[in-house]
Amino acid sequence: MVPLFRYLGRMQRSRLATAYIVAATAATALYSFGRYHGVPSLRTIGALIGLASFSVFITVTTWYRAEQLPQATFLLSVTTALSYSTGIIAFVLVGGATPGVGVILLTGSIMGLPIRILVLSIIFAILIAVGRRFRRFFAPQTLTQQEQVGRSAA
C-alpha cells in the first residue's frame, strides 16, 4: 500500500480531489440506491467503496502530503461534502427516487453544503492534527530528516 500512498501523495491537489470525489460519489450513489430500493448488497458495496476511498484519502492527506493543517482540512472537508452532494444528485437523477423525495433530497443536499463543510472542517482538523502527532509511529518513512532529529531530541 505504501507505493500507492506515495504515488497519490505526489499527485496534484485537483487530481487527488477529483479521484476521491469520483469514488465517494459512486459509493454514496450505490449506498443510496441500495437503501432506497432495499438491495442490501448494493448498500454493502457502497459502504465498502466509501470506507476504502475515505481511508486512503485521509491517510494520504495526513501523512504523505506536505500541506499545512488548514489547507489539508479544507481539501478534505470540501471534497467530502461535494462528493456526498454529487452522490445524492446522481442517485436522484439515475436511481429513480420518486419526484417528491428527489426534490427534498436535492434541496437538502445542496442547502446543507455550507454547514456540512464547516462541521467537517472541525472534525478533519482534529483528525489530521492527531494523525500527524502519531506519524512517526505509523508512517516513519514520511518524516524528513529534520523532523526525525527534532522529534528524537524532544
Buried (B, 14 or more C-beta within 10 A) or exposed (E): EEEEBEEBBEBEBEEBBEBBBEBBBBBBBBBBBBBBEEBEEBBEBBBEBBEEBBEBBBBBBBBBBEBEEEEBBBBBBBBBBBBBBBBBBBBBEEBEBEEEEBEEBBEEBEEBBEEBBEEBBEEBBEBBEEBBEEBBEEBEEBBEEEEEEEEEEE
